[in-house]
Amino acid sequence: MKPNTQQLNDLTIQVRRDILRMVHAVNSGHPGGSLGCTEFLVTLYQYLMDRKEGFDMDGIGEDVFFLSNGHISPVFYSVLARSGYFPVAELATFRLLNSRLQGHPTTHEGLPGIRMASGSLGQGLSVALGAAQAKKLNGDAHIVYTLHGDGELQEGQNWEAIMYASAKNVDNLIATIDVNGKQIDGTTDEVLNMGSLKAKFEAFDWDVLEIKEGNNIEAIIAGMTEAKAKTGKGKPVCVLLYTEMGNGVDFMMHTHAWHGKAPNDAQLENALAQNSSTLADY
């Protein structure tokens, strides 16, 4: 049975706590984008994706997900653990030597749920396209989902993949762009203005829809359900998800400063107080 909106919201709060504690414990990591994508990834794994029991790399007979902007690993690890891929207690090993939970996800540690290494930005869509075409060859009707940062789209390889996807009618793929307008050095407009992402994807012959309230679980469910309905019709699907970097922690919001900065002890206490949970910390 799928969780209801309240259960998804409750888990979102707990995942925020996980992110904050993981990054604080090692004074390293990327809380801003992780917090901004928490509602999306919780909803994707807990409500939207068709997942089978256990984990294998081929992903046949289920929806699969590729995280391209791998620096938001704290939210990804938390959601994977709380979706049953590995023990929640393992979150305490984040970024430690010999941990399976490195700062950017990698595959050689064999961490369940990780299908590609994504330390270098701009590569996720290329990998996902291969997986989507493999599903077609295997007669597997399931969907490939991806997540990308808006700043990440400044990487040129994305646009080769975007061109390829439409040219080859890869219509079993939904690429979601986290549009928070911020990256490590400032706003995306200041660093490298990309203009209208919607117009660009449409010019590359993608089907594009927007989720204006990207930190609202009901809006995410509605938007992603619409996106799924657009698959199988000859075009790849792009979702522009408008989020707030640092969402849920007031002093981390409306700034790029927390892209890759860990909270100190007092800041952690403040942030956790804003996200009290009835669920258990790791």
Contacts in CASP RR format, 6 or more apart in sequence:
PFRMAT RR
TARGET T0000
AUTHOR 0000-0000-0000
METHOD contacts of the structure
MODEL  1
MKPNTQQLNDLTIQVRRDILRMVHAVNSGHPGGSLGCTEFLVTLYQYLMD
RKEGFDMDGIGEDVFFLSNGHISPVFYSVLARSGYFPVAELATFRLLNSR
LQGHPTTHEGLPGIRMASGSLGQGLSVALGAAQAKKLNGDAHIVYTLHGD
GELQEGQNWEAIMYASAKNVDNLIATIDVNGKQIDGTTDEVLNMGSLKAK
FEAFDWDVLEIKEGNNIEAIIAGMTEAKAKTGKGKPVCVLLYTEMGNGVD
FMMHTHAWHGKAPNDAQLENALAQNSSTLADY
2 46 0 8 1.000
2 47 0 8 1.000
3 11 0 8 1.000
3 46 0 8 1.000
3 47 0 8 1.000
5 217 0 8 1.000
5 218 0 8 1.000
5 221 0 8 1.000
8 39 0 8 1.000
8 42 0 8 1.000
8 43 0 8 1.000
8 46 0 8 1.000
8 47 0 8 1.000
8 217 0 8 1.000
9 217 0 8 1.000
10 277 0 8 1.000
10 278 0 8 1.000
10 279 0 8 1.000
11 42 0 8 1.000
11 46 0 8 1.000
11 82 0 8 1.000
11 279 0 8 1.000
12 38 0 8 1.000
12 39 0 8 1.000
12 42 0 8 1.000
12 217 0 8 1.000
13 275 0 8 1.000
13 276 0 8 1.000
13 277 0 8 1.000
13 279 0 8 1.000
14 82 0 8 1.000
14 277 0 8 1.000
14 279 0 8 1.000
14 281 0 8 1.000
15 38 0 8 1.000
15 41 0 8 1.000
15 42 0 8 1.000
15 75 0 8 1.000
15 78 0 8 1.000
15 79 0 8 1.000
15 82 0 8 1.000
16 35 0 8 1.000
16 38 0 8 1.000
16 248 0 8 1.000
16 249 0 8 1.000
16 275 0 8 1.000
17 272 0 8 1.000
17 275 0 8 1.000
17 277 0 8 1.000
17 281 0 8 1.000
18 74 0 8 1.000
18 77 0 8 1.000
18 78 0 8 1.000
18 81 0 8 1.000
18 82 0 8 1.000
18 91 0 8 1.000
18 281 0 8 1.000
18 282 0 8 1.000
19 31 0 8 1.000
19 34 0 8 1.000
19 35 0 8 1.000
19 38 0 8 1.000
19 74 0 8 1.000
19 75 0 8 1.000
19 78 0 8 1.000
20 31 0 8 1.000
20 249 0 8 1.000
20 263 0 8 1.000
20 268 0 8 1.000
20 271 0 8 1.000
20 272 0 8 1.000
20 275 0 8 1.000
21 91 0 8 1.000
21 268 0 8 1.000
21 272 0 8 1.000
21 281 0 8 1.000
21 282 0 8 1.000
22 74 0 8 1.000
22 77 0 8 1.000
22 78 0 8 1.000
22 91 0 8 1.000
22 92 0 8 1.000
22 94 0 8 1.000
22 95 0 8 1.000
23 29 0 8 1.000
23 30 0 8 1.000
23 31 0 8 1.000
23 34 0 8 1.000
23 74 0 8 1.000
23 94 0 8 1.000
23 262 0 8 1.000
23 263 0 8 1.000
24 262 0 8 1.000
24 263 0 8 1.000
24 264 0 8 1.000
24 265 0 8 1.000
24 268 0 8 1.000
25 92 0 8 1.000
25 94 0 8 1.000
26 94 0 8 1.000
26 95 0 8 1.000
26 96 0 8 1.000
26 262 0 8 1.000
27 262 0 8 1.000
28 95 0 8 1.000
28 103 0 8 1.000
28 262 0 8 1.000
29 71 0 8 1.000
29 73 0 8 1.000
29 74 0 8 1.000
29 95 0 8 1.000
29 103 0 8 1.000
29 260 0 8 1.000
29 262 0 8 1.000
30 71 0 8 1.000
30 72 0 8 1.000
30 73 0 8 1.000
30 74 0 8 1.000
30 259 0 8 1.000
30 260 0 8 1.000
31 74 0 8 1.000
31 246 0 8 1.000
31 249 0 8 1.000
31 252 0 8 1.000
31 258 0 8 1.000
31 260 0 8 1.000
31 261 0 8 1.000
31 262 0 8 1.000
31 263 0 8 1.000
32 72 0 8 1.000
32 245 0 8 1.000
32 246 0 8 1.000
32 252 0 8 1.000
32 258 0 8 1.000
32 259 0 8 1.000
32 260 0 8 1.000
33 72 0 8 1.000
33 75 0 8 1.000
33 178 0 8 1.000
33 180 0 8 1.000
33 243 0 8 1.000
33 245 0 8 1.000
33 246 0 8 1.000
33 259 0 8 1.000
34 72 0 8 1.000
34 73 0 8 1.000
34 74 0 8 1.000
34 75 0 8 1.000
34 76 0 8 1.000
34 246 0 8 1.000
35 75 0 8 1.000
35 245 0 8 1.000
35 246 0 8 1.000
35 247 0 8 1.000
35 248 0 8 1.000
35 249 0 8 1.000
35 252 0 8 1.000
36 75 0 8 1.000
36 178 0 8 1.000
36 180 0 8 1.000
36 215 0 8 1.000
36 243 0 8 1.000
36 244 0 8 1.000
36 245 0 8 1.000
36 246 0 8 1.000
36 247 0 8 1.000
37 72 0 8 1.000
37 75 0 8 1.000
37 147 0 8 1.000
37 178 0 8 1.000
37 243 0 8 1.000
38 75 0 8 1.000
38 79 0 8 1.000
38 247 0 8 1.000
39 214 0 8 1.000
39 215 0 8 1.000
39 216 0 8 1.000
39 217 0 8 1.000
39 220 0 8 1.000
39 243 0 8 1.000
39 247 0 8 1.000
40 147 0 8 1.000
40 176 0 8 1.000
40 178 0 8 1.000
40 214 0 8 1.000
40 220 0 8 1.000
40 241 0 8 1.000
40 243 0 8 1.000
41 75 0 8 1.000
41 76 0 8 1.000
41 79 0 8 1.000
41 147 0 8 1.000
42 79 0 8 1.000
42 217 0 8 1.000
43 217 0 8 1.000
43 220 0 8 1.000
43 221 0 8 1.000
43 224 0 8 1.000
44 65 0 8 1.000
44 145 0 8 1.000
44 224 0 8 1.000
45 51 0 8 1.000
45 65 0 8 1.000
45 79 0 8 1.000
45 80 0 8 1.000
45 83 0 8 1.000
46 83 0 8 1.000
47 221 0 8 1.000
48 221 0 8 1.000
48 224 0 8 1.000
48 225 0 8 1.000
48 228 0 8 1.000
49 62 0 8 1.000
49 63 0 8 1.000
49 65 0 8 1.000
49 145 0 8 1.000
50 61 0 8 1.000
50 62 0 8 1.000
50 63 0 8 1.000
50 142 0 8 1.000
50 143 0 8 1.000
51 62 0 8 1.000
51 63 0 8 1.000
51 83 0 8 1.000
52 59 0 8 1.000
52 61 0 8 1.000
52 62 0 8 1.000
54 85 0 8 1.000
54 112 0 8 1.000
55 85 0 8 1.000
55 112 0 8 1.000
55 113 0 8 1.000
57 115 0 8 1.000
60 135 0 8 1.000
60 138 0 8 1.000
60 140 0 8 1.000
61 140 0 8 1.000
61 142 0 8 1.000
62 142 0 8 1.000
63 142 0 8 1.000
63 143 0 8 1.000
63 144 0 8 1.000
63 145 0 8 1.000
64 115 0 8 1.000
64 131 0 8 1.000
64 142 0 8 1.000
64 144 0 8 1.000
64 145 0 8 1.000
65 115 0 8 1.000
65 144 0 8 1.000
65 145 0 8 1.000
65 146 0 8 1.000
65 147 0 8 1.000
66 115 0 8 1.000
66 116 0 8 1.000
66 118 0 8 1.000
66 124 0 8 1.000
66 127 0 8 1.000
66 128 0 8 1.000
66 131 0 8 1.000
66 144 0 8 1.000
66 145 0 8 1.000
66 146 0 8 1.000
66 147 0 8 1.000
67 73 0 8 1.000
67 76 0 8 1.000
67 105 0 8 1.000
67 116 0 8 1.000
67 118 0 8 1.000
67 124 0 8 1.000
67 146 0 8 1.000
67 147 0 8 1.000
68 118 0 8 1.000
68 121 0 8 1.000
68 122 0 8 1.000
68 123 0 8 1.000
68 124 0 8 1.000
68 125 0 8 1.000
68 128 0 8 1.000
68 146 0 8 1.000
68 147 0 8 1.000
68 148 0 8 1.000
68 149 0 8 1.000
68 152 0 8 1.000
69 118 0 8 1.000
69 121 0 8 1.000
69 147 0 8 1.000
69 148 0 8 1.000
69 149 0 8 1.000
69 152 0 8 1.000
69 178 0 8 1.000
70 76 0 8 1.000
70 104 0 8 1.000
70 105 0 8 1.000
70 118 0 8 1.000
70 119 0 8 1.000
70 121 0 8 1.000
71 103 0 8 1.000
71 104 0 8 1.000
71 119 0 8 1.000
71 121 0 8 1.000
71 260 0 8 1.000
73 101 0 8 1.000
73 102 0 8 1.000
73 103 0 8 1.000
73 104 0 8 1.000
73 105 0 8 1.000
74 94 0 8 1.000
76 105 0 8 1.000
77 91 0 8 1.000
77 94 0 8 1.000
77 101 0 8 1.000
77 105 0 8 1.000
78 91 0 8 1.000
80 86 0 8 1.000
80 111 0 8 1.000
80 112 0 8 1.000
80 113 0 8 1.000
80 114 0 8 1.000
81 87 0 8 1.000
81 88 0 8 1.000
81 90 0 8 1.000
81 91 0 8 1.000
81 282 0 8 1.000
82 88 0 8 1.000
85 111 0 8 1.000
85 112 0 8 1.000
85 113 0 8 1.000
86 100 0 8 1.000
86 111 0 8 1.000
86 112 0 8 1.000
88 280 0 8 1.000
88 282 0 8 1.000
89 282 0 8 1.000
90 100 0 8 1.000
90 101 0 8 1.000
90 282 0 8 1.000
91 101 0 8 1.000
91 282 0 8 1.000
92 282 0 8 1.000
93 99 0 8 1.000
93 100 0 8 1.000
93 101 0 8 1.000
94 101 0 8 1.000
94 103 0 8 1.000
95 101 0 8 1.000
95 102 0 8 1.000
95 103 0 8 1.000
99 109 0 8 1.000
100 109 0 8 1.000
100 110 0 8 1.000
100 111 0 8 1.000
101 111 0 8 1.000
102 109 0 8 1.000
104 117 0 8 1.000
104 118 0 8 1.000
104 119 0 8 1.000
105 111 0 8 1.000
105 114 0 8 1.000
105 116 0 8 1.000
105 117 0 8 1.000
105 118 0 8 1.000
105 119 0 8 1.000
106 114 0 8 1.000
106 117 0 8 1.000
106 119 0 8 1.000
107 114 0 8 1.000
107 115 0 8 1.000
107 116 0 8 1.000
107 117 0 8 1.000
115 127 0 8 1.000
115 131 0 8 1.000
116 123 0 8 1.000
116 124 0 8 1.000
116 127 0 8 1.000
118 124 0 8 1.000
121 149 0 8 1.000
121 152 0 8 1.000
121 155 0 8 1.000
122 148 0 8 1.000
122 152 0 8 1.000
122 155 0 8 1.000
122 156 0 8 1.000
122 157 0 8 1.000
122 158 0 8 1.000
123 157 0 8 1.000
124 146 0 8 1.000
124 148 0 8 1.000
124 161 0 8 1.000
125 146 0 8 1.000
125 148 0 8 1.000
125 157 0 8 1.000
125 158 0 8 1.000
125 161 0 8 1.000
125 162 0 8 1.000
125 165 0 8 1.000
125 175 0 8 1.000
126 157 0 8 1.000
126 160 0 8 1.000
126 161 0 8 1.000
128 144 0 8 1.000
128 146 0 8 1.000
128 173 0 8 1.000
128 175 0 8 1.000
129 161 0 8 1.000
129 164 0 8 1.000
129 165 0 8 1.000
129 168 0 8 1.000
129 170 0 8 1.000
129 173 0 8 1.000
131 144 0 8 1.000
132 144 0 8 1.000
132 170 0 8 1.000
132 172 0 8 1.000
132 173 0 8 1.000
133 168 0 8 1.000
133 170 0 8 1.000
135 141 0 8 1.000
135 142 0 8 1.000
135 144 0 8 1.000
135 172 0 8 1.000
136 172 0 8 1.000
141 172 0 8 1.000
142 172 0 8 1.000
143 172 0 8 1.000
143 173 0 8 1.000
143 174 0 8 1.000
143 228 0 8 1.000
143 231 0 8 1.000
144 172 0 8 1.000
144 173 0 8 1.000
144 174 0 8 1.000
145 173 0 8 1.000
145 174 0 8 1.000
145 175 0 8 1.000
145 176 0 8 1.000
146 173 0 8 1.000
146 174 0 8 1.000
146 175 0 8 1.000
146 176 0 8 1.000
147 176 0 8 1.000
147 178 0 8 1.000
148 158 0 8 1.000
148 175 0 8 1.000
148 176 0 8 1.000
148 177 0 8 1.000
148 178 0 8 1.000
149 177 0 8 1.000
149 178 0 8 1.000
149 179 0 8 1.000
149 180 0 8 1.000
150 177 0 8 1.000
150 178 0 8 1.000
150 179 0 8 1.000
150 180 0 8 1.000
150 181 0 8 1.000
150 183 0 8 1.000
150 188 0 8 1.000
150 194 0 8 1.000
150 197 0 8 1.000
151 181 0 8 1.000
151 183 0 8 1.000
151 188 0 8 1.000
151 191 0 8 1.000
151 192 0 8 1.000
151 194 0 8 1.000
152 158 0 8 1.000
153 159 0 8 1.000
153 177 0 8 1.000
153 194 0 8 1.000
153 197 0 8 1.000
154 188 0 8 1.000
154 191 0 8 1.000
154 192 0 8 1.000
154 194 0 8 1.000
159 204 0 8 1.000
162 201 0 8 1.000
162 204 0 8 1.000
162 206 0 8 1.000
163 204 0 8 1.000
164 170 0 8 1.000
165 173 0 8 1.000
165 175 0 8 1.000
165 204 0 8 1.000
165 206 0 8 1.000
165 236 0 8 1.000
166 204 0 8 1.000
166 205 0 8 1.000
166 206 0 8 1.000
166 235 0 8 1.000
166 236 0 8 1.000
169 234 0 8 1.000
169 235 0 8 1.000
170 236 0 8 1.000
171 231 0 8 1.000
171 232 0 8 1.000
171 233 0 8 1.000
171 234 0 8 1.000
171 235 0 8 1.000
171 236 0 8 1.000
171 237 0 8 1.000
172 231 0 8 1.000
172 232 0 8 1.000
173 231 0 8 1.000
173 236 0 8 1.000
173 237 0 8 1.000
174 224 0 8 1.000
174 227 0 8 1.000
174 228 0 8 1.000
174 231 0 8 1.000
174 236 0 8 1.000
174 237 0 8 1.000
174 238 0 8 1.000
174 239 0 8 1.000
175 236 0 8 1.000
175 237 0 8 1.000
175 238 0 8 1.000
175 239 0 8 1.000
176 224 0 8 1.000
176 238 0 8 1.000
176 239 0 8 1.000
176 241 0 8 1.000
177 197 0 8 1.000
177 238 0 8 1.000
177 239 0 8 1.000
177 240 0 8 1.000
177 241 0 8 1.000
178 241 0 8 1.000
178 243 0 8 1.000
179 197 0 8 1.000
179 240 0 8 1.000
179 241 0 8 1.000
179 242 0 8 1.000
179 243 0 8 1.000
180 242 0 8 1.000
180 243 0 8 1.000
180 244 0 8 1.000
180 245 0 8 1.000
181 187 0 8 1.000
181 188 0 8 1.000
181 189 0 8 1.000
181 245 0 8 1.000
182 188 0 8 1.000
182 245 0 8 1.000
182 255 0 8 1.000
182 256 0 8 1.000
182 259 0 8 1.000
183 191 0 8 1.000
183 256 0 8 1.000
183 259 0 8 1.000
184 256 0 8 1.000
184 259 0 8 1.000
184 260 0 8 1.000
185 191 0 8 1.000
185 256 0 8 1.000
186 256 0 8 1.000
187 256 0 8 1.000
188 194 0 8 1.000
194 200 0 8 1.000
197 240 0 8 1.000
198 208 0 8 1.000
198 210 0 8 1.000
198 240 0 8 1.000
201 208 0 8 1.000
201 238 0 8 1.000
202 208 0 8 1.000
205 235 0 8 1.000
206 235 0 8 1.000
206 236 0 8 1.000
206 237 0 8 1.000
206 238 0 8 1.000
207 230 0 8 1.000
207 233 0 8 1.000
207 235 0 8 1.000
207 236 0 8 1.000
207 237 0 8 1.000
207 238 0 8 1.000
208 237 0 8 1.000
208 238 0 8 1.000
208 239 0 8 1.000
208 240 0 8 1.000
209 223 0 8 1.000
209 226 0 8 1.000
209 227 0 8 1.000
209 230 0 8 1.000
209 237 0 8 1.000
209 238 0 8 1.000
209 239 0 8 1.000
209 240 0 8 1.000
210 239 0 8 1.000
210 240 0 8 1.000
210 242 0 8 1.000
211 219 0 8 1.000
211 220 0 8 1.000
211 222 0 8 1.000
211 223 0 8 1.000
211 224 0 8 1.000
211 239 0 8 1.000
211 240 0 8 1.000
211 241 0 8 1.000
211 242 0 8 1.000
212 219 0 8 1.000
212 242 0 8 1.000
213 219 0 8 1.000
213 242 0 8 1.000
214 220 0 8 1.000
214 241 0 8 1.000
214 242 0 8 1.000
214 243 0 8 1.000
215 243 0 8 1.000
215 244 0 8 1.000
215 247 0 8 1.000
220 241 0 8 1.000
223 239 0 8 1.000
224 239 0 8 1.000
227 237 0 8 1.000
227 239 0 8 1.000
230 237 0 8 1.000
231 237 0 8 1.000
244 253 0 8 1.000
244 254 0 8 1.000
245 252 0 8 1.000
245 253 0 8 1.000
245 255 0 8 1.000
245 256 0 8 1.000
245 258 0 8 1.000
245 259 0 8 1.000
246 252 0 8 1.000
246 253 0 8 1.000
246 258 0 8 1.000
247 253 0 8 1.000
248 274 0 8 1.000
248 275 0 8 1.000
249 270 0 8 1.000
249 271 0 8 1.000
249 274 0 8 1.000
249 275 0 8 1.000
250 274 0 8 1.000
251 267 0 8 1.000
251 270 0 8 1.000
251 271 0 8 1.000
252 258 0 8 1.000
252 271 0 8 1.000
263 270 0 8 1.000
263 271 0 8 1.000
END
